[in-house]
Amino acid sequence: MRFSRIGLKGSSLTKGLLALAISGALLFQSPVFAVSINSATQEVLQNVKGVGPAKARAIIAEREKRGAFQSPEDLSSRVKGIGMKTIVKITDSGITFELPEAPPASRSVRSRSRD
């Protein structure tokens, strides 16, 4: 790749480091962020290779009906058409199986009357 063609100026070390970073990013494409299966939107789920709109809707419907997925096995047993191949694709895309945090317990506030 000729960096002068794309307008990059700098030392050969800078150009080499840039080339290394680009090739590393292309070689090891990993998810940029992780999203829990228990909070992922339909759009996020359907963009996972092998899931698509129908499975994404089924995942969300089951999650809304019976609550959070505890594990990949739980997802597979509760949603028809989700097998181990799909589980691998889901986890490889950066989707995790973290349980949602419980909301903080509300404290009761006692009113103090002053006599």
N, C-alpha and C positions, 0 to 999 in steps of 0.2 A: 504494500500500500504506500503510495507516495503522499506524504503529508503536505507537501508544497502545493499539490493540486487542490486540496481542500482548504488552503489558506492558513494552515497552522505554522506558526513561527516558534522558534525556540531551539534549544540544544538537542542533540541526538539523544541524550539521556531522557529529556522530557518526552520526546517523541516515542522512545522505547517504552517508557513507563505507561504512556497513554495506550500504546498498542497492546501491552501486556494486560492492562485493565480491561480493555474492550474484549480481547480474546478470552480472558478469564470469565467475564460476565456472560459471554455467549456460550462458553463451554459448560459452565456450572450455573445454569438457569435455575435459581431457587426462588421460592416465593419471597416477595418483598415484605409482606406482613402476614400475620396469622389471624384467622377469623374462626371463632367457635361455630361448630355445626348448630349449636343452640341459639345463636344470634344471627347467623348468616341470612341474608336476604335471598329472595328467589333469583335475582339477577346474578349475585355472586355464585350461587349453587349451579345455575344452569350454564355458567361459563366454564365449569369444570368439565374437561374432556370426558365424555362417557356418561354425563348426568343428563343434561338437556332439560327443557322446560317441564315435561311431564314428571320426571323423577324429582325435580326441584319442588314442584307443587306438592307431590306426595310426601316428601320429607317435611316440608313446612306444615302440611295438614296434620300429619302424625304428631309432630312436635306440639302443635297447638291443642290437639285432642288429648294426648296422654302425657305431655310434659317433656322435659329435657331428656336427651339421649345420654345414657351413662357411659357408653363405650362404643367402639366400632361394631362389636357383636350385637349390641342392643339395637343399633340402627339397622343392621342386616336382618335381624329377626322381626323387626316391626314394620319395615318398608319393603313391600314386594318389589323384586327386581334389583335389589341392592345386594350384591354378592361381594366376595373378597376382592375381585378385580376392581370393582367400583370403589370399594373402601380404600384400596391402595391409591387409586387415582385421586380420591378426595384428600387423603392425607398428604400425598405428594404435592398437591396444589396449595398447601398451606392451611388447610382447614383442620382445626383441632377438635378434640372432644372435651374441652373444658366445660365444667358445669357453671351455670350462671351464678354470680354472687347473690347471696341472700340479701334482701334489703335490710338496712340497719333496723334494729328493734326500736320501736317507738317508746319513748318514756312518757309515762303518764305524768301530767303536770297537775299538781294539787294547788288549788287556789287557797291562798291564806287569807282568812278574814281578820281584819284588825278591828277590835272592839274598843 
